[in-house]
Structures are given as C-alpha cells and as structure tokens.
C-alpha cells in the first residue's frame, strides 16, 4: 500500500509549509465575515497560520492574512483574531519540524 496523501498548506505568518492539520484556518465566509475555522470545513476563502502567537502577530502586522483572504480586516475582526492568538503558545516549541 502507498502512504496516505497528507495535504500541505503554507502559514501566512512564517511561510513554512506544514501538514494542514497542524495549522489553524481563518475563513472569509461567503457572507463576508471573518471566522476562526477550528475544523477546517467551513465554506469560504481560507488562510492558514501555525499554532503560535508569533505567526499570528506576523500575519496581522505584515498583512499576510488580509492578502490571503483578499479583504481588509475591520478593527473588530482584528481584535477577535488577536484574542484567539492570546490562547496559543508563545513560540513554536510544540510544533515538529516538517522536514
């Protein structure tokens, strides 16, 4: 048997390619709202970030999230994403090397 295909995605914060399951998806729904998609199943345009505060901060500061979602974040959406990021680990020690 051949090994199972593992979908890969790129973090918009650090630009590292990782298995999709290791990343958190942010989605712009068809209605135009921005949400954190824990399960990765919601319909809409998605952006992926590592489970670390530094990647979320970089994605918000450098505009990677806005670019990937092709939209401008409102102050409320930015605050919601920052609040979610506060619940994440401060660094990447919990993540394994993809290579």
N, C-alpha and C positions, 0 to 999 in steps of 0.2 A: 504494500500500500504506500502511496505517496503521502508526504506530510500535508496536513491541512493548511490551506491558504490563510494567512494572517493579514487582515487589512492594515495598511500603514497610513498614518496621517502625519502632517508636519505641524509642530507647535508654532503658533504665530508670534510667540514671545521669544523663544530661544532658537527657532528654526531647526530643531532636531527632529528627525523622523523617528517615530515610535509606533508601536502597535496601538491601534485605535482604542482598545480597552484601557490603556494606561493614561489616556488623555480625557479631559473634560470638554464637552461640546457646548458651545454657545450658539444659539439659533436665532435667526431673524425669521419669525413666523410669516406666513402669507398675509396676516393682518398688519404686519409691521412692528410687532412688539419684539423686544429682546428678552430672551429667557436662557437660564442655565438648563441644559438638557442632560440630566443625570444618566438616562438610559440610552441616549443617542438615537432615538427613534422618531422624534418629532419632525414634522414636515417643515421645510423651510431651508434657507441658506445657512450653512454652518461654518463655524471656526473652531479650531481645537487648540487647547492650552494644556501644558503639563500641570500636574497637581502640586504646584509650588507657588508661593506668593511672588517670588521674583519674576517668574514668567508672566503672571497676570499683570504685575506692575509694568513690566516692559511692554506687554501687548497694549495696555491702556495708554501709556505715555507716548510711545512711538507711533501709535495709530494703526498697529497691525490688526487689531480686532475690527476697527472701522473699515479698513481696507478689505479684509476678508469677507465681511458681511455686506459690503457695498452700501453703507449707510453712515450717518452721523449719530453718535450716541448723545442722548439728552443727559442733563445733569442727574436726573432720577435713575436712568439706566446705568450711568457710570457709578453712582453711589451703590446701586444694587450689586454690581459686579465687584466693586471694592469690598463690600460687606461679605460677599461669598469668599473672596480671596483671603479675608482675615481668618476663615475657618480652615485654611490649608496650611501645610507645613511651611516653615520659613525658608527652607532650602531644599535641594534635590537629593538629600541623603537617602530617602525612602525609595528612590527610583533606581532601577537597574540600568546598566549600560546596554544600549540597543545593539551594539556591535558584537 
